Amino acid sequence: MTLNLALACLALCIALALRPWRAAPAEGPPWPWLAWWAAMPLLWGADQIARIPLVQPIAGSCLLVMMAGWPLSVLAMVVVAGLTGTVADLGWAESLSRLVWLGVVPATLTVGLGALIRRWLPHHLFVYILGRGFFASLLAMSLSGLLAWMVQGEPAGVQAEDLLLGRWLSAWADAFLTGMMVAIFVAFRPQWLATYSDAIYLKP
């Protein structure tokens, strides 16, 4: 509980200090960003809504970071956690846990892995789509699920092997979804991706 609260407060303070709303367009965020944000509470509370503890939520935080950037995504996911707690009838402690392990941690890992990819791999469209869109999301979600289990353990009535398998499979689903949407956006609406720039990934 203390670790979750510390991580959430640290991420929130950093996000507020960066004042990401200054970079938002005057007309507001693009509608796909808002649509995905609105759908995330249902994804985060999937196991509680279905009443099946073994069902692992699809976080969607990696795709949100790709579209909105890390600071704005952290602020948005605070609202997602609150709505998830309301929709899925969770306590504040569980809502905080989901904010950290479905939101802040995978979002931060996605940014870190993306920075490594940008630093060490060629600046190419397919590297961005497959590297940042797919593999970085897969690693981020897999590591987040593993770290969450190491810190919090497994829920009552669920074996550790089944939980880790479920989180591994949900990480693949998250990565496929993120990679697919990133590929579509790069091809048709690159302005919807805050982490993409023609100047970097398209040679003159």
DOFIBA-424603 format. One record per residue: x, y negated, z negated of N, C-alpha, C in turn. Coordinates in nm, 2 decimals, decimal comma. Example, Ala and Ser with C-alpha at 12.3 -4.5 7.8 and 13.67 -1.06 7.14 Angstrom:
2
+--------+--------+--------+--------+--------+--------+--------+--------+--------+
:   n_px :   n_py :   n_pz :  ca_px :  ca_py :  ca_pz :   c_px :   c_py :   c_pz :
+--------+--------+--------+--------+--------+--------+--------+--------+--------+
:   1,32 :   0,57 :  -0,78 :   1,23 :   0,45 :  -0,78 :   1,32 :   0,33 :  -0,78 :
:   1,28 :   0,22 :  -0,71 :   1,37 :   0,11 :  -0,71 :   1,29 :   0,00 :  -0,79 :
+--------+--------+--------+--------+--------+--------+--------+--------+--------+
//
This chain:
204
+--------+--------+--------+--------+--------+--------+--------+--------+--------+
:   n_px :   n_py :   n_pz :  ca_px :  ca_py :  ca_pz :   c_px :   c_py :   c_pz :
+--------+--------+--------+--------+--------+--------+--------+--------+--------+
:   0,08 :   0,12 :   0,00 :   0,00 :   0,00 :   0,00 :   0,09 :  -0,13 :   0,00 :
:   0,19 :  -0,13 :  -0,09 :   0,27 :  -0,24 :  -0,10 :   0,35 :  -0,26 :   0,03 :
:   0,40 :  -0,15 :   0,09 :   0,48 :  -0,16 :   0,22 :   0,39 :  -0,21 :   0,33 :
:   0,26 :  -0,16 :   0,34 :   0,17 :  -0,21 :   0,44 :   0,14 :  -0,36 :   0,43 :
:   0,12 :  -0,40 :   0,31 :   0,09 :  -0,54 :   0,28 :   0,21 :  -0,63 :   0,32 :
:   0,33 :  -0,58 :   0,28 :   0,45 :  -0,66 :   0,31 :   0,48 :  -0,67 :   0,46 :
:   0,46 :  -0,56 :   0,53 :   0,48 :  -0,56 :   0,68 :   0,38 :  -0,65 :   0,75 :
:   0,25 :  -0,64 :   0,70 :   0,15 :  -0,72 :   0,77 :   0,17 :  -0,87 :   0,74 :
:   0,21 :  -0,91 :   0,62 :   0,23 :  -1,05 :   0,59 :   0,35 :  -1,10 :   0,66 :
:   0,46 :  -1,02 :   0,67 :   0,58 :  -1,07 :   0,74 :   0,55 :  -1,09 :   0,89 :
:   0,48 :  -1,00 :   0,95 :   0,44 :  -1,01 :   1,09 :   0,35 :  -1,13 :   1,11 :
:   0,25 :  -1,15 :   1,03 :   0,16 :  -1,26 :   1,04 :   0,23 :  -1,40 :   1,02 :
:   0,32 :  -1,41 :   0,93 :   0,40 :  -1,53 :   0,91 :   0,48 :  -1,56 :   1,03 :
:   0,55 :  -1,46 :   1,08 :   0,64 :  -1,49 :   1,20 :   0,55 :  -1,53 :   1,32 :
:   0,44 :  -1,46 :   1,34 :   0,35 :  -1,50 :   1,45 :   0,29 :  -1,64 :   1,44 :
:   0,25 :  -1,68 :   1,32 :   0,21 :  -1,81 :   1,30 :   0,32 :  -1,92 :   1,32 :
:   0,44 :  -1,88 :   1,27 :   0,55 :  -1,98 :   1,29 :   0,58 :  -2,00 :   1,43 :
:   0,56 :  -1,90 :   1,52 :   0,59 :  -1,92 :   1,66 :   0,48 :  -2,00 :   1,73 :
:   0,37 :  -2,02 :   1,68 :   0,25 :  -2,09 :   1,73 :   0,23 :  -2,05 :   1,88 :
:   0,19 :  -1,93 :   1,90 :   0,17 :  -1,88 :   2,04 :   0,06 :  -1,94 :   2,11 :
:  -0,04 :  -2,00 :   2,04 :  -0,15 :  -2,07 :   2,11 :  -0,11 :  -2,18 :   2,20 :
:   0,01 :  -2,24 :   2,18 :   0,06 :  -2,35 :   2,26 :   0,08 :  -2,30 :   2,41 :
:   0,11 :  -2,18 :   2,43 :   0,13 :  -2,13 :   2,56 :   0,01 :  -2,08 :   2,63 :
:  -0,11 :  -2,08 :   2,56 :  -0,23 :  -2,03 :   2,62 :  -0,28 :  -2,14 :   2,72 :
:  -0,34 :  -2,09 :   2,84 :  -0,39 :  -2,19 :   2,93 :  -0,51 :  -2,27 :   2,87 :
:  -0,53 :  -2,39 :   2,93 :  -0,64 :  -2,47 :   2,88 :  -0,78 :  -2,41 :   2,88 :
:  -0,80 :  -2,32 :   2,98 :  -0,93 :  -2,26 :   2,99 :  -0,94 :  -2,14 :   2,90 :
:  -0,84 :  -2,11 :   2,83 :  -0,84 :  -1,99 :   2,74 :  -0,77 :  -1,87 :   2,79 :
:  -0,76 :  -1,76 :   2,72 :  -0,69 :  -1,64 :   2,77 :  -0,77 :  -1,58 :   2,88 :
:  -0,71 :  -1,50 :   2,97 :  -0,78 :  -1,43 :   3,08 :  -0,88 :  -1,34 :   3,02 :
:  -0,99 :  -1,32 :   3,10 :  -1,10 :  -1,23 :   3,05 :  -1,06 :  -1,09 :   3,03 :
:  -0,96 :  -1,03 :   3,10 :  -0,93 :  -0,89 :   3,07 :  -0,86 :  -0,88 :   2,93 :
:  -0,79 :  -0,98 :   2,89 :  -0,73 :  -0,99 :   2,76 :  -0,84 :  -0,99 :   2,65 :
:  -0,94 :  -1,07 :   2,67 :  -1,05 :  -1,08 :   2,58 :  -1,13 :  -0,95 :   2,57 :
:  -1,15 :  -0,89 :   2,69 :  -1,23 :  -0,76 :   2,70 :  -1,16 :  -0,65 :   2,63 :
:  -1,03 :  -0,64 :   2,65 :  -0,95 :  -0,53 :   2,58 :  -0,95 :  -0,56 :   2,43 :
:  -0,93 :  -0,68 :   2,39 :  -0,93 :  -0,71 :   2,25 :  -1,07 :  -0,68 :   2,19 :
:  -1,18 :  -0,70 :   2,26 :  -1,31 :  -0,67 :   2,20 :  -1,33 :  -0,52 :   2,19 :
:  -1,27 :  -0,44 :   2,28 :  -1,29 :  -0,30 :   2,27 :  -1,20 :  -0,23 :   2,17 :
:  -1,09 :  -0,29 :   2,12 :  -1,00 :  -0,23 :   2,03 :  -1,06 :  -0,18 :   1,90 :
:  -1,15 :  -0,26 :   1,84 :  -1,21 :  -0,20 :   1,71 :  -1,27 :  -0,07 :   1,73 :
:  -1,34 :  -0,04 :   1,84 :  -1,40 :   0,09 :   1,86 :  -1,29 :   0,20 :   1,88 :
:  -1,18 :   0,16 :   1,94 :  -1,07 :   0,26 :   1,96 :  -1,00 :   0,29 :   1,83 :
:  -0,98 :   0,18 :   1,75 :  -0,91 :   0,20 :   1,62 :  -1,00 :   0,28 :   1,52 :
:  -1,13 :   0,28 :   1,53 :  -1,21 :   0,35 :   1,44 :  -1,27 :   0,47 :   1,50 :
:  -1,21 :   0,53 :   1,60 :  -1,27 :   0,64 :   1,67 :  -1,29 :   0,76 :   1,58 :
:  -1,19 :   0,79 :   1,50 :  -1,20 :   0,91 :   1,41 :  -1,32 :   0,89 :   1,31 :
:  -1,34 :   0,77 :   1,26 :  -1,44 :   0,75 :   1,16 :  -1,58 :   0,75 :   1,22 :
:  -1,58 :   0,69 :   1,34 :  -1,71 :   0,68 :   1,41 :  -1,76 :   0,82 :   1,45 :
:  -1,66 :   0,90 :   1,50 :  -1,70 :   1,04 :   1,54 :  -1,71 :   1,13 :   1,42 :
:  -1,66 :   1,09 :   1,30 :  -1,67 :   1,17 :   1,18 :  -1,58 :   1,30 :   1,20 :
:  -1,47 :   1,28 :   1,27 :  -1,37 :   1,39 :   1,29 :  -1,24 :   1,34 :   1,26 :
:  -1,18 :   1,38 :   1,14 :  -1,06 :   1,32 :   1,09 :  -0,94 :   1,35 :   1,19 :
:  -0,95 :   1,46 :   1,26 :  -0,84 :   1,50 :   1,34 :  -0,83 :   1,42 :   1,47 :
:  -0,93 :   1,35 :   1,51 :  -0,93 :   1,26 :   1,63 :  -0,84 :   1,15 :   1,59 :
:  -0,74 :   1,13 :   1,68 :  -0,65 :   1,02 :   1,66 :  -0,68 :   0,90 :   1,75 :
:  -0,69 :   0,78 :   1,69 :  -0,73 :   0,66 :   1,76 :  -0,63 :   0,63 :   1,87 :
:  -0,68 :   0,57 :   1,98 :  -0,59 :   0,51 :   2,08 :  -0,57 :   0,37 :   2,04 :
:  -0,45 :   0,33 :   2,01 :  -0,43 :   0,19 :   1,96 :  -0,46 :   0,08 :   2,05 :
:  -0,40 :   0,09 :   2,17 :  -0,42 :  -0,02 :   2,27 :  -0,33 :  -0,14 :   2,25 :
:  -0,25 :  -0,14 :   2,14 :  -0,17 :  -0,25 :   2,11 :  -0,06 :  -0,28 :   2,20 :
:  -0,01 :  -0,18 :   2,27 :   0,10 :  -0,19 :   2,36 :   0,05 :  -0,27 :   2,49 :
:  -0,07 :  -0,24 :   2,53 :  -0,13 :  -0,31 :   2,65 :  -0,16 :  -0,45 :   2,61 :
:  -0,21 :  -0,47 :   2,49 :  -0,24 :  -0,61 :   2,44 :  -0,11 :  -0,69 :   2,44 :
:   0,00 :  -0,64 :   2,40 :   0,13 :  -0,71 :   2,39 :   0,18 :  -0,74 :   2,53 :
:   0,16 :  -0,65 :   2,63 :   0,20 :  -0,67 :   2,76 :   0,12 :  -0,79 :   2,83 :
:  -0,01 :  -0,80 :   2,79 :  -0,09 :  -0,91 :   2,84 :  -0,08 :  -1,04 :   2,77 :
:  -0,06 :  -1,03 :   2,64 :  -0,07 :  -1,16 :   2,56 :   0,07 :  -1,20 :   2,49 :
:   0,16 :  -1,11 :   2,49 :   0,28 :  -1,13 :   2,41 :   0,27 :  -1,09 :   2,27 :
:   0,38 :  -1,08 :   2,20 :   0,38 :  -1,03 :   2,06 :   0,31 :  -1,12 :   1,96 :
:   0,34 :  -1,25 :   1,95 :   0,29 :  -1,33 :   1,85 :   0,13 :  -1,34 :   1,86 :
:   0,08 :  -1,37 :   1,97 :  -0,06 :  -1,38 :   1,99 :  -0,13 :  -1,25 :   1,96 :
:  -0,07 :  -1,14 :   2,00 :  -0,13 :  -1,01 :   1,98 :  -0,14 :  -0,98 :   1,83 :
:  -0,04 :  -1,01 :   1,75 :  -0,04 :  -0,99 :   1,61 :  -0,16 :  -1,07 :   1,55 :
:  -0,18 :  -1,19 :   1,58 :  -0,29 :  -1,27 :   1,53 :  -0,42 :  -1,21 :   1,57 :
:  -0,43 :  -1,16 :   1,70 :  -0,55 :  -1,10 :   1,74 :  -0,58 :  -0,97 :   1,67 :
:  -0,48 :  -0,89 :   1,64 :  -0,50 :  -0,76 :   1,58 :  -0,54 :  -0,77 :   1,43 :
:  -0,52 :  -0,88 :   1,37 :  -0,57 :  -0,91 :   1,24 :  -0,73 :  -0,90 :   1,24 :
:  -0,78 :  -0,97 :   1,34 :  -0,93 :  -0,97 :   1,36 :  -0,97 :  -0,83 :   1,40 :
:  -0,90 :  -0,76 :   1,48 :  -0,93 :  -0,62 :   1,52 :  -0,94 :  -0,53 :   1,40 :
:  -0,85 :  -0,55 :   1,31 :  -0,85 :  -0,46 :   1,19 :  -0,97 :  -0,49 :   1,10 :
:  -1,01 :  -0,62 :   1,09 :  -1,12 :  -0,66 :   1,01 :  -1,25 :  -0,60 :   1,07 :
:  -1,26 :  -0,61 :   1,21 :  -1,38 :  -0,56 :   1,27 :  -1,39 :  -0,41 :   1,27 :
:  -1,27 :  -0,34 :   1,27 :  -1,27 :  -0,20 :   1,26 :  -1,32 :  -0,15 :   1,12 :
:  -1,27 :  -0,22 :   1,02 :  -1,32 :  -0,19 :   0,89 :  -1,47 :  -0,20 :   0,87 :
:  -1,53 :  -0,30 :   0,94 :  -1,67 :  -0,32 :   0,94 :  -1,75 :  -0,22 :   1,02 :
:  -1,70 :  -0,19 :   1,14 :  -1,77 :  -0,10 :   1,23 :  -1,76 :   0,04 :   1,18 :
:  -1,64 :   0,08 :   1,14 :  -1,62 :   0,22 :   1,09 :  -1,64 :   0,24 :   0,95 :
:  -1,68 :   0,14 :   0,88 :  -1,71 :   0,14 :   0,73 :  -1,58 :   0,19 :   0,66 :
:  -1,47 :   0,12 :   0,68 :  -1,35 :   0,15 :   0,61 :  -1,32 :   0,05 :   0,49 :
:  -1,25 :   0,09 :   0,40 :  -1,21 :   0,00 :   0,29 :  -1,10 :  -0,09 :   0,34 :
:  -1,07 :  -0,20 :   0,26 :  -0,97 :  -0,29 :   0,31 :  -0,83 :  -0,23 :   0,31 :
:  -0,80 :  -0,13 :   0,23 :  -0,67 :  -0,06 :   0,23 :  -0,65 :   0,02 :   0,36 :
:  -0,75 :   0,09 :   0,40 :  -0,74 :   0,16 :   0,53 :  -0,74 :   0,07 :   0,65 :
:  -0,81 :  -0,04 :   0,64 :  -0,81 :  -0,14 :   0,75 :  -0,67 :  -0,20 :   0,76 :
:  -0,61 :  -0,23 :   0,64 :  -0,47 :  -0,28 :   0,64 :  -0,37 :  -0,18 :   0,70 :
:  -0,39 :  -0,05 :   0,66 :  -0,31 :   0,06 :   0,71 :  -0,31 :   0,06 :   0,87 :
:  -0,43 :   0,05 :   0,92 :  -0,45 :   0,06 :   1,07 :  -0,39 :  -0,07 :   1,13 :
:  -0,40 :  -0,18 :   1,07 :  -0,34 :  -0,30 :   1,12 :  -0,19 :  -0,28 :   1,14 :
:  -0,13 :  -0,22 :   1,04 :   0,02 :  -0,20 :   1,04 :   0,06 :  -0,09 :   1,14 :
:   0,00 :   0,03 :   1,13 :   0,05 :   0,15 :   1,20 :  -0,01 :   0,16 :   1,34 :
:  -0,13 :   0,10 :   1,37 :  -0,18 :   0,10 :   1,50 :  -0,16 :  -0,03 :   1,57 :
:  -0,12 :  -0,13 :   1,50 :  -0,10 :  -0,27 :   1,56 :   0,04 :  -0,32 :   1,55 :
:   0,08 :  -0,36 :   1,43 :   0,20 :  -0,43 :   1,41 :   0,33 :  -0,35 :   1,45 :
:   0,33 :  -0,23 :   1,40 :   0,45 :  -0,14 :   1,42 :   0,47 :  -0,11 :   1,57 :
:   0,37 :  -0,05 :   1,64 :   0,38 :  -0,02 :   1,78 :   0,40 :  -0,14 :   1,87 :
:   0,34 :  -0,25 :   1,83 :   0,36 :  -0,38 :   1,91 :   0,50 :  -0,42 :   1,90 :
:   0,56 :  -0,42 :   1,78 :   0,70 :  -0,46 :   1,76 :   0,79 :  -0,36 :   1,83 :
:   0,77 :  -0,23 :   1,82 :   0,86 :  -0,14 :   1,89 :   0,85 :  -0,16 :   2,04 :
:   0,73 :  -0,19 :   2,09 :   0,72 :  -0,21 :   2,23 :   0,80 :  -0,33 :   2,28 :
:   0,80 :  -0,44 :   2,20 :   0,88 :  -0,55 :   2,23 :   1,03 :  -0,52 :   2,23 :
:   1,07 :  -0,45 :   2,12 :   1,21 :  -0,41 :   2,11 :   1,26 :  -0,32 :   2,23 :
:   1,18 :  -0,22 :   2,26 :   1,22 :  -0,13 :   2,37 :   1,22 :  -0,20 :   2,50 :
:   1,12 :  -0,29 :   2,52 :   1,11 :  -0,37 :   2,64 :   1,23 :  -0,46 :   2,66 :
:   1,28 :  -0,52 :   2,55 :   1,40 :  -0,60 :   2,55 :   1,53 :  -0,52 :   2,59 :
:   1,53 :  -0,39 :   2,54 :   1,65 :  -0,31 :   2,58 :   1,64 :  -0,27 :   2,72 :
:   1,52 :  -0,24 :   2,77 :   1,50 :  -0,20 :   2,91 :   1,54 :  -0,32 :   3,00 :
:   1,50 :  -0,44 :   2,96 :   1,53 :  -0,56 :   3,04 :   1,68 :  -0,59 :   3,04 :
:   1,74 :  -0,56 :   2,93 :   1,89 :  -0,59 :   2,92 :   1,97 :  -0,49 :   2,99 :
:   1,94 :  -0,36 :   2,99 :   2,03 :  -0,26 :   3,04 :   1,99 :  -0,19 :   3,17 :
:   1,86 :  -0,21 :   3,21 :   1,82 :  -0,15 :   3,34 :   1,80 :  -0,26 :   3,44 :
:   1,80 :  -0,22 :   3,57 :   1,78 :  -0,31 :   3,68 :   1,65 :  -0,39 :   3,67 :
:   1,64 :  -0,51 :   3,71 :   1,52 :  -0,59 :   3,72 :   1,44 :  -0,55 :   3,84 :
:   1,36 :  -0,45 :   3,83 :   1,29 :  -0,40 :   3,94 :   1,15 :  -0,37 :   3,90 :
:   1,05 :  -0,38 :   4,00 :   0,91 :  -0,37 :   3,97 :   0,88 :  -0,23 :   3,90 :
:   0,94 :  -0,12 :   3,96 :   0,91 :   0,01 :   3,91 :   0,97 :   0,03 :   3,77 :
:   1,08 :  -0,04 :   3,74 :   1,14 :  -0,03 :   3,61 :   1,05 :  -0,10 :   3,51 :
:   0,99 :  -0,21 :   3,55 :   0,90 :  -0,28 :   3,46 :   0,77 :  -0,19 :   3,44 :
:   0,72 :  -0,14 :   3,54 :   0,59 :  -0,06 :   3,53 :   0,61 :   0,07 :   3,46 :
:   0,71 :   0,15 :   3,50 :   0,74 :   0,28 :   3,44 :   0,81 :   0,26 :   3,30 :
:   0,91 :   0,17 :   3,30 :   0,99 :   0,16 :   3,18 :   0,91 :   0,09 :   3,07 :
:   0,87 :  -0,03 :   3,09 :   0,80 :  -0,11 :   2,99 :   0,65 :  -0,07 :   2,98 :
:   0,59 :  -0,04 :   3,09 :   0,45 :  -0,01 :   3,08 :   0,42 :   0,13 :   3,03 :
:   0,50 :   0,23 :   3,07 :   0,47 :   0,37 :   3,03 :   0,56 :   0,42 :   2,92 :
:   0,69 :   0,43 :   2,95 :   0,78 :   0,50 :   2,86 :   0,80 :   0,42 :   2,73 :
:   0,81 :   0,29 :   2,73 :   0,82 :   0,21 :   2,61 :   0,69 :   0,23 :   2,52 :
:   0,58 :   0,23 :   2,59 :   0,45 :   0,25 :   2,51 :   0,45 :   0,39 :   2,45 :
:   0,49 :   0,49 :   2,53 :   0,49 :   0,63 :   2,48 :   0,58 :   0,64 :   2,35 :
:   0,70 :   0,59 :   2,36 :   0,80 :   0,60 :   2,25 :   0,75 :   0,52 :   2,13 :
:   0,69 :   0,40 :   2,16 :   0,64 :   0,31 :   2,05 :   0,53 :   0,38 :   1,97 :
:   0,43 :   0,44 :   2,05 :   0,32 :   0,50 :   1,98 :   0,37 :   0,63 :   1,91 :
:   0,46 :   0,71 :   1,97 :   0,50 :   0,83 :   1,91 :   0,58 :   0,80 :   1,78 :
:   0,67 :   0,70 :   1,78 :   0,75 :   0,67 :   1,67 :   0,66 :   0,61 :   1,56 :
:   0,56 :   0,53 :   1,60 :   0,46 :   0,47 :   1,50 :   0,39 :   0,58 :   1,43 :
:   0,34 :   0,68 :   1,50 :   0,27 :   0,79 :   1,44 :   0,35 :   0,87 :   1,35 :
:   0,48 :   0,89 :   1,39 :   0,57 :   0,97 :   1,30 :   0,60 :   0,89 :   1,17 :
:   0,63 :   0,76 :   1,19 :   0,66 :   0,68 :   1,07 :   0,54 :   0,67 :   0,98 :
:   0,42 :   0,66 :   1,03 :   0,30 :   0,65 :   0,95 :   0,28 :   0,78 :   0,87 :
:   0,31 :   0,89 :   0,93 :   0,30 :   1,02 :   0,86 :   0,41 :   1,03 :   0,75 :
:   0,53 :   0,99 :   0,78 :   0,64 :   0,99 :   0,68 :   0,61 :   0,90 :   0,56 :
:   0,54 :   0,79 :   0,58 :   0,51 :   0,70 :   0,47 :   0,38 :   0,73 :   0,40 :
:   0,28 :   0,77 :   0,47 :   0,15 :   0,79 :   0,41 :   0,11 :   0,94 :   0,40 :
:   0,17 :   1,03 :   0,47 :   0,13 :   1,17 :   0,47 :   0,01 :   1,19 :   0,55 :
:  -0,05 :   1,31 :   0,54 :  -0,17 :   1,34 :   0,62 :  -0,30 :   1,33 :   0,54 :
:  -0,41 :   1,30 :   0,60 :  -0,54 :   1,29 :   0,53 :  -0,57 :   1,43 :   0,47 :
:  -0,66 :   1,43 :   0,37 :  -0,71 :   1,55 :   0,31 :  -0,78 :   1,64 :   0,41 :
:  -0,74 :   1,76 :   0,40 :  -0,81 :   1,86 :   0,49 :  -0,75 :   1,87 :   0,63 :
:  -0,64 :   1,80 :   0,66 :  -0,57 :   1,80 :   0,79 :  -0,43 :   1,84 :   0,77 :
:  -0,38 :   1,94 :   0,84 :  -0,25 :   1,99 :   0,83 :  -0,15 :   1,90 :   0,91 :
:  -0,03 :   1,89 :   0,86 :   0,07 :   1,80 :   0,92 :   0,09 :   1,83 :   1,06 :
:   0,10 :   1,96 :   1,10 :   0,13 :   2,00 :   1,24 :   0,02 :   1,95 :   1,33 :
:  -0,11 :   1,97 :   1,29 :  -0,22 :   1,93 :   1,37 :  -0,22 :   1,77 :   1,38 :
:  -0,19 :   1,70 :   1,28 :  -0,19 :   1,56 :   1,28 :  -0,09 :   1,50 :   1,38 :
:   0,03 :   1,56 :   1,37 :   0,14 :   1,51 :   1,45 :   0,11 :   1,54 :   1,60 :
:   0,06 :   1,66 :   1,62 :   0,02 :   1,70 :   1,76 :  -0,08 :   1,60 :   1,81 :
:  -0,19 :   1,57 :   1,73 :  -0,29 :   1,48 :   1,78 :  -0,23 :   1,34 :   1,80 :
:  -0,14 :   1,29 :   1,72 :  -0,08 :   1,16 :   1,75 :   0,01 :   1,16 :   1,87 :
:   0,08 :   1,27 :   1,90 :   0,16 :   1,29 :   2,02 :   0,07 :   1,28 :   2,14 :
:  -0,04 :   1,35 :   2,14 :  -0,13 :   1,35 :   2,25 :  -0,19 :   1,21 :   2,27 :
:  -0,23 :   1,15 :   2,16 :  -0,29 :   1,01 :   2,17 :  -0,19 :   0,91 :   2,22 :
:  -0,06 :   0,93 :   2,19 :   0,05 :   0,85 :   2,24 :   0,06 :   0,86 :   2,39 :
:   0,04 :   0,98 :   2,45 :   0,05 :   1,00 :   2,59 :  -0,07 :   0,93 :   2,66 :
:  -0,19 :   0,94 :   2,59 :  -0,31 :   0,88 :   2,65 :  -0,29 :   0,72 :   2,65 :
:  -0,23 :   0,67 :   2,54 :  -0,21 :   0,53 :   2,53 :  -0,11 :   0,48 :   2,64 :
:   0,00 :   0,56 :   2,66 :   0,10 :   0,53 :   2,76 :   0,04 :   0,53 :   2,90 :
:  -0,04 :   0,64 :   2,93 :  -0,09 :   0,65 :   3,07 :  -0,19 :   0,53 :   3,09 :
:  -0,27 :   0,49 :   2,99 :  -0,36 :   0,38 :   3,01 :  -0,28 :   0,25 :   3,03 :
:  -0,18 :   0,23 :   2,95 :  -0,10 :   0,10 :   2,96 :  -0,03 :   0,10 :   3,09 :
:   0,04 :   0,21 :   3,13 :   0,11 :   0,21 :   3,25 :   0,02 :   0,19 :   3,37 :
:  -0,10 :   0,25 :   3,37 :  -0,19 :   0,23 :   3,48 :  -0,24 :   0,08 :   3,50 :
:  -0,28 :   0,03 :   3,38 :  -0,33 :  -0,11 :   3,39 :  -0,22 :  -0,21 :   3,42 :
:  -0,10 :  -0,19 :   3,37 :   0,02 :  -0,27 :   3,41 :   0,05 :  -0,27 :   3,56 :
:   0,04 :  -0,15 :   3,62 :   0,06 :  -0,13 :   3,76 :  -0,04 :  -0,21 :   3,84 :
:  -0,17 :  -0,20 :   3,80 :  -0,28 :  -0,27 :   3,87 :  -0,26 :  -0,42 :   3,86 :
:  -0,22 :  -0,47 :   3,74 :  -0,21 :  -0,61 :   3,72 :  -0,09 :  -0,66 :   3,79 :
:   0,02 :  -0,59 :   3,80 :   0,14 :  -0,64 :   3,87 :   0,11 :  -0,65 :   4,02 :
:   0,03 :  -0,56 :   4,07 :  -0,01 :  -0,56 :   4,21 :  -0,11 :  -0,67 :   4,25 :
:  -0,20 :  -0,69 :   4,16 :  -0,31 :  -0,78 :   4,20 :  -0,33 :  -0,91 :   4,11 :
:  -0,29 :  -0,90 :   3,99 :  -0,30 :  -1,02 :   3,90 :  -0,19 :  -1,03 :   3,80 :
:  -0,07 :  -1,06 :   3,85 :   0,05 :  -1,06 :   3,77 :   0,04 :  -1,17 :   3,66 :
:  -0,04 :  -1,27 :   3,69 :  -0,05 :  -1,38 :   3,59 :  -0,13 :  -1,34 :   3,46 :
:  -0,19 :  -1,22 :   3,46 :  -0,25 :  -1,17 :   3,34 :  -0,15 :  -1,10 :   3,25 :
:  -0,03 :  -1,09 :   3,29 :   0,07 :  -1,02 :   3,21 :   0,17 :  -1,13 :   3,15 :
:   0,17 :  -1,15 :   3,02 :   0,26 :  -1,25 :   2,96 :   0,41 :  -1,20 :   2,97 :
:   0,43 :  -1,07 :   2,98 :   0,57 :  -1,02 :   2,98 :   0,63 :  -1,00 :   3,12 :
:   0,55 :  -1,05 :   3,22 :   0,60 :  -1,03 :   3,36 :   0,63 :  -1,17 :   3,42 :
:   0,74 :  -1,17 :   3,51 :   0,77 :  -1,29 :   3,58 :   0,82 :  -1,25 :   3,72 :
:   0,77 :  -1,32 :   3,82 :   0,82 :  -1,30 :   3,96 :   0,97 :  -1,33 :   3,97 :
:   1,01 :  -1,44 :   3,90 :   1,15 :  -1,48 :   3,90 :   1,25 :  -1,38 :   3,85 :
:   1,20 :  -1,29 :   3,77 :   1,29 :  -1,18 :   3,71 :   1,28 :  -1,06 :   3,79 :
:   1,16 :  -1,02 :   3,83 :   1,14 :  -0,88 :   3,89 :   1,13 :  -0,88 :   4,04 :
:   1,12 :  -1,00 :   4,10 :   1,12 :  -1,00 :   4,25 :   1,24 :  -1,08 :   4,30 :
:   1,32 :  -1,02 :   4,37 :   1,44 :  -1,08 :   4,43 :   1,40 :  -1,18 :   4,54 :
:   1,48 :  -1,29 :   4,55 :   1,45 :  -1,39 :   4,66 :   1,45 :  -1,32 :   4,79 :
+--------+--------+--------+--------+--------+--------+--------+--------+--------+
//
